């Protein structure tokens, strides 16, 4: 499955538009990760725990979006947009959305 942030694929023709597809992931960060991230914020540096959770949430959201596109018969998802939000005080949400299409030569 081709996944791209662009609205077209160079050298390929969009044969059919199948509609909007999306995937979401909400991840809870546990108390210890929150504590250590808070300490890192005070003394400076990057929070590896949060970065790892964000990457994992992004993968889940994209995979869900791709699964939805496959069910529609798509072979590509174009114009993909990723959004990152916080939910409450310790939840991370990533949503991925795009247009499911069939591309040909």
C-alpha positions as CSV (number, residue, x, y, z in Angstrom):
1,X,0.0,0.0,0.0
2,X,1.4,3.3,-1.0
3,X,0.9,6.0,1.6
4,X,1.8,9.6,0.7
5,X,1.2,13.1,1.9
6,X,1.0,14.3,-1.7
7,X,-2.3,14.4,-3.7
8,X,-0.8,12.6,-6.7
9,X,1.8,10.0,-7.5
10,X,4.3,11.0,-10.1
11,X,4.0,8.8,-13.2
12,X,0.8,7.2,-12.0
13,X,-2.8,7.9,-12.9
14,X,-5.6,7.9,-10.3
15,X,-8.1,5.4,-11.6
16,X,-10.7,5.7,-8.9
17,X,-11.3,7.7,-5.7
18,X,-12.8,5.6,-2.9
19,X,-13.2,8.2,-0.2
20,X,-11.8,9.3,3.1
21,X,-10.1,6.8,5.4
22,X,-8.8,7.4,8.9
23,X,-7.2,5.8,11.9
24,X,-6.8,6.9,15.4
25,X,-4.7,5.9,18.4
26,X,-5.0,7.1,22.0
27,X,-2.1,6.1,24.2
28,X,-1.9,6.6,28.0
29,X,1.5,7.4,29.4
30,X,1.9,5.8,32.8
31,X,2.8,7.6,36.0
32,X,6.5,6.9,35.9
33,X,6.9,8.1,32.4
34,X,5.0,11.3,33.4
35,X,7.3,11.8,36.4
36,X,10.5,11.3,34.4
37,X,9.3,13.5,31.6
38,X,8.5,16.2,34.1
39,X,12.0,16.0,35.5
40,X,13.5,16.1,32.0
41,X,11.4,19.3,31.3
42,X,12.9,20.9,34.4
43,X,16.5,20.0,33.7
44,X,16.2,20.1,29.9
45,X,16.6,17.4,27.3
46,X,14.4,15.2,25.3
47,X,11.8,12.8,26.7
48,X,12.6,9.5,25.0
49,X,9.5,7.8,26.7
50,X,7.1,10.3,25.1
51,X,8.9,10.2,21.7
52,X,8.6,6.4,21.7
53,X,4.9,6.5,22.6
54,X,4.2,9.1,19.8
55,X,6.0,6.9,17.2
56,X,4.0,3.9,18.4
57,X,0.7,5.9,18.2
58,X,1.6,7.2,14.8
59,X,2.2,3.6,13.5
60,X,-1.1,2.4,14.9
61,X,-3.0,5.3,13.4
62,X,-1.5,4.8,10.0
63,X,-2.0,1.0,10.1
64,X,-5.7,1.4,11.0
65,X,-6.1,3.9,8.1
66,X,-4.4,1.5,5.7
67,X,-6.6,-1.4,6.8
68,X,-9.7,0.7,6.1
69,X,-8.4,1.6,2.7
70,X,-7.6,-2.1,1.9
71,X,-11.2,-3.0,2.8
72,X,-12.4,-0.5,0.2
73,X,-10.1,-2.0,-2.5
74,X,-7.5,0.8,-2.5
75,X,-3.9,0.4,-3.4
76,X,-2.9,3.9,-2.2
77,X,-3.8,6.5,0.4
78,X,-3.0,10.0,-0.7
79,X,-3.1,13.5,0.9
80,X,-2.4,11.9,4.3
81,X,-2.6,14.3,7.3
82,X,-1.3,13.4,10.7
83,X,-2.7,15.3,13.8
84,X,-1.3,15.1,17.3
85,X,-3.3,16.1,20.4
86,X,-3.3,15.6,24.1
87,X,-6.4,14.3,25.7
88,X,-6.7,15.1,29.4
89,X,-3.4,15.4,31.2
90,X,-1.7,12.1,30.3
91,X,-3.2,10.8,27.1
92,X,-1.7,11.2,23.6
93,X,-3.8,11.0,20.5
94,X,-2.6,10.6,17.0
95,X,-5.0,10.6,14.0
96,X,-4.2,9.8,10.4
97,X,-6.6,10.6,7.5
98,X,-6.3,10.5,3.8
99,X,-8.0,9.7,0.5
100,X,-8.2,6.1,-0.5
101,X,-7.6,5.7,-4.2
102,X,-6.8,3.1,-6.9
103,X,-3.7,4.1,-8.9
104,X,-2.7,2.6,-12.3
105,X,0.0,3.1,-14.8
